[in-house]
Amino acid sequence: MEYSELIEVYKKLEATPKKLEKIDILAEFLKKAEGEELPILLRLLEGNIFMPWENLELGVAEKMMINAIQKCTGISQPTLLTMLKETGDLGEVAVKALSQRKQVTLFKKRLTVKEVYENLRNIGLCVGEKSQDRKISIISRLLNFADAEEAKYLVRTLLGDLRVGVAEGILLEAIAKAFNVGRDKVEHAYNFKVDFGEVAKLAKEGEQALLSVKPEIGKPIRVMLAERGESIEKAVEDTKEPAIEIKYDGMRTLVEKKGDKIWLFTRRLENVTAQFPDLVELCRKNLLFVEGIVEGETLGIDVKTGRPLPFQELSKRIHRKYDIEKMAKEIPIQINFFDCILVDGEEVWKKSFKERRRILEEVVDEEEGRFMLAKQIRTRDIKEIEKFYQEALEQGQEGIMIKNLLAPYQPGRRVGYMYKIKPEKETLDVVIVGAEWGEGRRANWLGSFVLAVRDEETGEFLEIGKMGTGLTDEQFKEITERLKPYIIAEHGKEVKLKPVLVIEVGFQELQKSPNYNSGFALRFPKLVRFRDDKSPEEADTLERVKRLYELYSKK
């Protein structure tokens, strides 16, 4: 398929804000696509060239893109920067620059979807010495063969700023409509595959192919999510036959084993196997099955007190790429297992939680203080549960989980099978989408971070406030180091960021405001913690903001 055919779809999607129209556009397009092209097309439609567990990024920012456009067109950087100031969109700059290019390609060919995709992956694979030069070379070669509209969307894809409003829900609906299969069947397959391209291929085969999907060892699945409980009493009532467990303050960890091979995945689907060699060895030794998938919470432990460290401390290990053994000694870990999904070919996720817990107890060889089962009690006695809750808080944990012993495992869903009970304090999980460089001694750090929530309809991130106070120098330094690789564009002191980092913020007040495109503003937002356990797609939604506003308005 020629890339220009995909461009026409991008243009139609960008032109309509209506969800149903987007679904129709995508369904018609996917229906006509060849089966082998579907994985590539879906990744390009999402703007995600790499899966989260591949641990790869395109790593292209504004400066590199300007260099590539200059190399392709011969137009000077000052002229390109002037164009950028006028349009605010490097994609539009590419359109103008290509129409004015000083260099003409003698042998021009039509770009294909496959060729674009393979070149984009090659850009992400460029590492080491002169990797930036190699990336610029690949980009400029692509732009040489692109027409103006192709260049616009190529540039946007490379910057992670596609702007066509295609969210997860829209893709699920479009695949279901394109191949005349049930949306629930599509979602079932997606929860295990976590790859829309592979799911679309299966949907083309029919519902039976979608229903036959199982977890694949070596790849993550979407974990089951808990709902926020109104109260202990209500959660106990709703779960019918409750089991109460400690809600640990750590990294939700999917452990997958095949023989001696171990994989560790986070809730965000990141592969963190290399960062936790100590946990790998514990799993290799103490998981009593040949092939399987189990789930737990990994905690950092204070070497002096033996108490759990704040999740923020464990995050240092999650993102560490060097001195891993040294960090493992400084921040030892403990894992507490609470569920199992697959054990030696048995589809355990289909069984009740009572049965899953029994199997878990058989396959986990506990090692006190390091490798254990989540502490659990089974009771409907509210006073006993409240006592257990207080004990969890005193141990430095987040609270408790109240789970339905009769329920199956539902990957990817926030179901009424389990509830989280935490101390009353309304916060929001927001995504950082922009910032400003500081001044004076903080001139090399990012500050005044632009916060955003998610629009479930479009998948876009809508601004809701700025956070610039209440952080320590160490936090400013850390957040800058983490965000630097995701800078898309810089204009003076202002920085535009790829939406990757989720943080939890408290706030003094929530107001309606025309100053932000969410329609709301947080007054005095304050960092509570980094949410490395959450992906941007799991950030709080505009809908939740509206509910909180209504709640506060009535007080």
ZALUM-394317 format. One line per 3 residues: number of its first residue (from 1); for each residue x, y, z of C-alpha. Coordinates in steps of 0.5 Angstrom, whole numbers, plus 2048, in hexadecimal, padded with zeros to 3 digits. Example, Ala and Ser with C-alpha at 12.3 -4.5 7.8 and 13.67 -1.06 7.14 Angstrom:
<recs>
1 = 819 7F7 810 ~ 81B 7FE 80E
</recs>
This chain:
<recs>
1 = 800 800 800 ~ 803 807 7FE ~ 804 80C 804
4 = 7FF 811 801 ~ 7F9 80C 802 ~ 7FA 80D 809
7 = 7FB 814 809 ~ 7F4 815 806 ~ 7F2 811 80C
10 = 7F6 816 811 ~ 7F3 81C 80E ~ 7EC 819 80E
13 = 7ED 818 816 ~ 7F0 81E 817 ~ 7EA 822 814
16 = 7E5 81F 818 ~ 7E4 81F 820 ~ 7DE 81A 820
19 = 7E0 814 823 ~ 7DB 810 81E ~ 7DE 813 818
22 = 7E5 811 81A ~ 7E2 80A 81B ~ 7DF 80A 814
25 = 7E5 80D 811 ~ 7EA 807 814 ~ 7E5 802 813
28 = 7E4 803 80C ~ 7EC 803 80B ~ 7EE 7FD 80F
31 = 7E8 7F9 80B ~ 7EC 7FA 805 ~ 7F3 7F9 808
34 = 7F7 7F3 806 ~ 7F8 7EE 80D ~ 7FF 7EF 80D
37 = 7FF 7F6 80D ~ 7FA 7F7 812 ~ 800 7F7 818
40 = 804 7FC 815 ~ 7FE 801 813 ~ 7FB 800 81A
43 = 802 802 81D ~ 802 808 818 ~ 7FB 80A 81A
46 = 7FD 80A 821 ~ 803 80E 820 ~ 807 808 824
49 = 80C 805 820 ~ 80F 801 826 ~ 80B 7FD 82B
52 = 80C 7FF 833 ~ 810 7F9 834 ~ 815 7FA 82F
55 = 818 7FF 833 ~ 81A 803 82D ~ 818 80A 82B
58 = 819 80E 824 ~ 81C 814 828 ~ 81B 819 823
61 = 81A 820 826 ~ 819 827 822 ~ 821 829 821
64 = 822 822 81E ~ 81C 823 819 ~ 81E 82A 817
67 = 825 827 815 ~ 822 822 811 ~ 81D 827 80E
70 = 823 82B 80C ~ 827 825 809 ~ 821 823 805
73 = 81F 82A 802 ~ 825 82F 803 ~ 821 834 807
76 = 825 837 80C ~ 824 836 814 ~ 822 83D 815
79 = 81D 83D 810 ~ 81A 836 812 ~ 81A 839 819
82 = 816 83F 817 ~ 811 83B 813 ~ 810 837 81A
85 = 80F 83D 81E ~ 809 83F 819 ~ 806 838 818
88 = 807 835 81F ~ 808 82E 81C ~ 80E 82B 819
91 = 809 827 814 ~ 807 82D 811 ~ 80E 830 811
94 = 810 829 80D ~ 80A 82B 808 ~ 80C 832 806
97 = 814 830 806 ~ 813 82A 801 ~ 80F 82F 7FD
100 = 815 834 7FD ~ 81A 82E 7FD ~ 821 831 7F9
103 = 823 829 7F8 ~ 81F 825 7F3 ~ 81F 81D 7F3
106 = 820 81B 7ED ~ 81E 814 7EE ~ 817 814 7F2
109 = 813 80E 7F4 ~ 80D 80D 7F8 ~ 80D 80C 7FF
112 = 80A 805 801 ~ 807 804 808 ~ 80C 7FF 809
115 = 812 803 807 ~ 810 808 80C ~ 80F 804 812
118 = 815 800 811 ~ 819 807 810 ~ 816 809 817
121 = 818 803 81B ~ 81F 804 818 ~ 81F 80B 81B
124 = 81D 808 822 ~ 823 803 821 ~ 828 808 820
127 = 82C 808 826 ~ 834 80A 828 ~ 839 80E 825
130 = 836 813 81F ~ 82F 810 820 ~ 82C 817 81F
133 = 82F 818 818 ~ 82D 811 816 ~ 826 813 819
136 = 826 819 815 ~ 828 816 80F ~ 822 811 80F
139 = 81D 816 810 ~ 820 81B 80A ~ 820 815 806
142 = 819 814 807 ~ 817 81B 806 ~ 81A 81B 800
145 = 815 816 7FD ~ 80F 819 801 ~ 80A 81E 7FE
148 = 808 824 802 ~ 802 820 806 ~ 806 81A 807
151 = 80C 81E 80A ~ 807 822 80F ~ 805 81B 812
154 = 80C 818 811 ~ 80E 81E 816 ~ 809 81D 81A
157 = 80A 816 81B ~ 811 816 81D ~ 80F 81C 822
160 = 80A 817 825 ~ 805 81D 824 ~ 800 81A 81E
163 = 7FA 81E 820 ~ 7F5 819 81D ~ 7F1 818 823
166 = 7F1 810 823 ~ 7F0 80D 82A ~ 7F0 806 82C
169 = 7E8 806 82D ~ 7E8 809 826 ~ 7EC 803 823
172 = 7E9 7FE 827 ~ 7E2 800 823 ~ 7E5 801 81D
175 = 7E8 7FA 81C ~ 7E2 7F7 81F ~ 7DE 7FB 819
178 = 7E3 7F9 814 ~ 7E3 7F2 815 ~ 7DB 7F1 817
181 = 7DE 7EE 81E ~ 7DB 7F0 825 ~ 7DF 7F5 829
184 = 7E0 7F1 82F ~ 7E3 7EC 82B ~ 7E8 7F1 828
187 = 7E9 7F4 82F ~ 7EA 7EC 832 ~ 7F0 7EB 82D
190 = 7F3 7F2 82E ~ 7F4 7F1 835 ~ 7F8 7EB 834
193 = 7FC 7ED 82E ~ 7FC 7F5 82F ~ 7FD 7F6 828
196 = 7F8 7F9 823 ~ 7FB 7F6 81D ~ 7FB 7EF 81F
199 = 7F4 7F0 822 ~ 7F2 7F3 81B ~ 7F5 7ED 818
202 = 7F1 7E8 81C ~ 7EB 7EC 81B ~ 7EB 7EB 814
205 = 7EB 7E3 815 ~ 7E5 7E4 819 ~ 7E2 7E4 821
208 = 7E5 7DD 822 ~ 7EC 7DF 821 ~ 7EB 7E5 825
211 = 7E8 7E0 82B ~ 7EE 7DB 82A ~ 7F3 7E1 82C
214 = 7F7 7DF 833 ~ 7FD 7E2 836 ~ 804 7E1 833
217 = 80A 7E0 838 ~ 80F 7E5 836 ~ 80A 7EB 835
220 = 806 7EF 83A ~ 7FE 7EF 83A ~ 7FA 7F4 83D
223 = 7F9 7F3 844 ~ 7F2 7F3 848 ~ 7F1 7FA 84B
226 = 7ED 7FC 852 ~ 7E8 801 853 ~ 7E8 806 858
229 = 7E4 804 85E ~ 7DF 808 861 ~ 7E0 805 868
232 = 7E2 7FF 86B ~ 7DA 7FD 86C ~ 7D8 7FE 865
235 = 7DE 7FA 862 ~ 7DC 7F4 867 ~ 7D5 7F4 865
238 = 7D7 7F5 85D ~ 7DC 7EF 85D ~ 7D7 7EA 860
241 = 7DD 7E5 863 ~ 7E3 7EA 864 ~ 7EA 7E9 865
244 = 7EE 7EF 868 ~ 7F5 7F0 866 ~ 7FA 7F5 868
247 = 7FB 7FA 862 ~ 802 7FB 862 ~ 806 801 85F
250 = 80A 7FF 85A ~ 80B 7FD 853 ~ 806 7F8 850
253 = 80A 7F2 84D ~ 808 7ED 848 ~ 80D 7E7 849
256 = 80D 7E3 843 ~ 811 7DC 843 ~ 813 7D7 83D
259 = 818 7D2 840 ~ 81E 7D6 843 ~ 81C 7DC 83F
262 = 818 7E2 843 ~ 815 7E8 840 ~ 813 7EE 845
265 = 80E 7F3 842 ~ 80A 7F9 846 ~ 803 7FB 845
268 = 805 800 840 ~ 808 7FA 83C ~ 80F 7FC 83C
271 = 814 7F6 83D ~ 818 7F7 843 ~ 81C 7F1 843
274 = 823 7F3 843 ~ 822 7F8 848 ~ 820 7F3 84D
277 = 825 7ED 84D ~ 824 7EC 854 ~ 81C 7EB 853
280 = 81E 7E6 84D ~ 822 7E2 851 ~ 81D 7E1 857
283 = 817 7E0 851 ~ 81C 7DA 84E ~ 81D 7D7 855
286 = 816 7D8 858 ~ 811 7D7 853 ~ 80F 7D0 853
289 = 80C 7CF 84B ~ 810 7CE 845 ~ 80B 7D4 841
292 = 807 7D9 843 ~ 805 7E0 845 ~ 804 7E2 84C
295 = 803 7E9 84F ~ 805 7ED 855 ~ 808 7F4 858
298 = 80F 7F5 858 ~ 811 7FA 85E ~ 818 7FD 860
301 = 81A 7FC 867 ~ 81E 800 86B ~ 824 7FC 86D
304 = 825 800 874 ~ 81D 7FF 876 ~ 81B 7F9 872
307 = 815 7FE 870 ~ 812 7FF 869 ~ 815 805 866
310 = 811 80A 862 ~ 80F 808 85B ~ 813 80E 859
313 = 819 80B 85B ~ 818 804 858 ~ 817 808 851
316 = 81E 80A 852 ~ 81F 802 850 ~ 81A 802 84B
319 = 81D 807 846 ~ 825 805 848 ~ 829 803 842
322 = 830 802 845 ~ 833 800 84C ~ 82D 7FC 84D
325 = 830 7F7 851 ~ 832 7FD 856 ~ 82B 7FF 856
328 = 828 7F9 858 ~ 82D 7F9 85E ~ 82B 800 860
331 = 823 7FE 85F ~ 822 7F7 860 ~ 81B 7F5 85E
334 = 815 7F0 861 ~ 80F 7EE 85C ~ 809 7EC 85F
337 = 804 7E7 85A ~ 7FD 7E8 85A ~ 7FB 7E5 853
340 = 7FC 7E0 84E ~ 7FA 7E0 847 ~ 7FD 7DA 843
343 = 801 7D3 846 ~ 804 7CE 842 ~ 7FE 7CF 83D
346 = 7F8 7CF 841 ~ 7F4 7D5 840 ~ 7F4 7D8 847
349 = 7F1 7DF 845 ~ 7EA 7DB 844 ~ 7EA 7D8 84B
352 = 7E7 7DC 851 ~ 7EC 7E0 855 ~ 7EB 7DB 85B
355 = 7EE 7D6 856 ~ 7F3 7DA 854 ~ 7F5 7DC 85B
358 = 7F6 7D4 85C ~ 7FA 7D3 856 ~ 7FE 7D9 858
361 = 800 7D6 85F ~ 802 7D0 85B ~ 807 7D3 856
364 = 80A 7D8 85B ~ 810 7D6 85F ~ 810 7DB 864
367 = 816 7DE 867 ~ 815 7E3 86D ~ 816 7EA 86C
370 = 817 7E9 864 ~ 813 7E5 860 ~ 80C 7E4 863
373 = 804 7E3 862 ~ 800 7EA 864 ~ 7FE 7EA 86B
376 = 7F6 7E8 86A ~ 7F0 7E7 86F ~ 7E9 7E5 86D
379 = 7E4 7E8 872 ~ 7DE 7EC 871 ~ 7DF 7EF 878
382 = 7E0 7F6 877 ~ 7E4 7F7 87D ~ 7E9 7F2 87C
385 = 7E9 7F5 875 ~ 7EA 7FC 878 ~ 7F0 7F9 87C
388 = 7F3 7F6 876 ~ 7F3 7FD 873 ~ 7F6 800 878
391 = 7FC 7FB 879 ~ 7FD 7FC 871 ~ 7FE 804 872
394 = 802 803 878 ~ 807 7FE 874 ~ 808 804 86F
397 = 803 801 86A ~ 7FE 805 866 ~ 7F7 801 869
400 = 7F4 7FB 867 ~ 7F0 7F7 861 ~ 7E9 7F4 862
403 = 7E9 7EE 85D ~ 7E3 7EA 85B ~ 7E5 7E3 85C
406 = 7E0 7E0 857 ~ 7E2 7E4 851 ~ 7E7 7E3 84B
409 = 7ED 7E7 849 ~ 7EB 7EC 844 ~ 7F1 7EF 840
412 = 7F1 7F6 83F ~ 7EA 7F8 842 ~ 7E9 7FC 848
415 = 7E3 7F7 84B ~ 7DF 7F7 851 ~ 7E3 7F1 853
418 = 7E8 7F4 857 ~ 7E8 7FB 85B ~ 7EE 7FF 85D
421 = 7ED 803 864 ~ 7F2 808 866 ~ 7F2 80E 86A
424 = 7ED 814 868 ~ 7F1 819 864 ~ 7EF 81B 85D
427 = 7F4 81B 858 ~ 7F5 81B 851 ~ 7FA 817 84C
430 = 7FC 81C 847 ~ 801 81C 841 ~ 806 821 840
433 = 806 824 839 ~ 80A 82A 83A ~ 80F 82E 83E
436 = 813 834 83E ~ 81A 835 840 ~ 81C 838 846
439 = 820 83E 848 ~ 826 83F 84C ~ 829 839 850
442 = 823 835 84D ~ 825 837 846 ~ 827 830 843
445 = 820 82D 846 ~ 819 82D 844 ~ 814 830 848
448 = 80D 833 848 ~ 80A 82C 845 ~ 804 82C 841
451 = 7FF 827 843 ~ 7FA 823 83F ~ 7F4 81E 840
454 = 7F2 819 83A ~ 7EC 81A 836 ~ 7E9 813 835
457 = 7E5 815 82F ~ 7EB 817 82B ~ 7F1 814 82F
460 = 7F4 81C 82F ~ 7F7 81F 835 ~ 7F4 825 838
463 = 7F7 82A 83C ~ 7F5 82B 843 ~ 7FA 82F 847
466 = 801 831 848 ~ 806 82E 84E ~ 80C 832 84F
469 = 80D 833 857 ~ 80D 82E 85D ~ 813 829 859
472 = 81A 828 85C ~ 820 82A 858 ~ 821 822 858
475 = 81A 821 855 ~ 81B 827 850 ~ 821 823 84E
478 = 81E 81D 84D ~ 818 81F 849 ~ 81D 823 845
481 = 821 81D 843 ~ 81B 818 842 ~ 817 81D 83D
484 = 81D 81F 839 ~ 81D 819 834 ~ 816 81B 833
487 = 816 822 831 ~ 813 823 82A ~ 814 82B 829
490 = 817 831 82D ~ 815 838 82C ~ 819 83D 830
493 = 818 83A 837 ~ 812 836 836 ~ 812 82F 834
496 = 80D 82A 831 ~ 80E 823 834 ~ 80B 81C 831
499 = 806 81A 836 ~ 80A 814 83A ~ 80B 816 841
502 = 805 815 846 ~ 805 818 84D ~ 800 818 852
505 = 7FE 81F 855 ~ 7FA 822 85B ~ 7F7 829 85A
508 = 7F3 82E 85E ~ 7EE 830 859 ~ 7EB 82E 853
511 = 7E8 833 84F ~ 7E4 834 848 ~ 7E9 838 843
514 = 7E9 83B 83C ~ 7F1 83B 83D ~ 7F2 834 83C
517 = 7EF 82F 836 ~ 7EC 82A 83B ~ 7E8 830 83E
520 = 7EA 82F 845 ~ 7F0 831 849 ~ 7F4 82E 84F
523 = 7F5 834 854 ~ 7FC 832 858 ~ 7FD 82B 855
526 = 803 828 859 ~ 807 822 857 ~ 805 81C 85B
529 = 809 816 858 ~ 80B 814 851 ~ 806 80F 84E
532 = 80B 80A 84A ~ 806 805 84B ~ 801 808 847
535 = 802 809 83F ~ 7FF 810 83C ~ 7F9 80C 83A
538 = 7F7 80B 841 ~ 7F8 812 843 ~ 7F1 815 846
541 = 7EC 817 841 ~ 7E8 81E 840 ~ 7E2 81A 842
544 = 7E5 819 849 ~ 7E7 820 84A ~ 7E0 822 848
547 = 7DD 81D 84D ~ 7E2 820 853 ~ 7E0 827 851
550 = 7D9 825 852 ~ 7DB 822 858 ~ 7DE 828 85B
553 = 7D9 82D 858 ~ 7D4 829 85D ~ 7D8 82A 863
</recs>
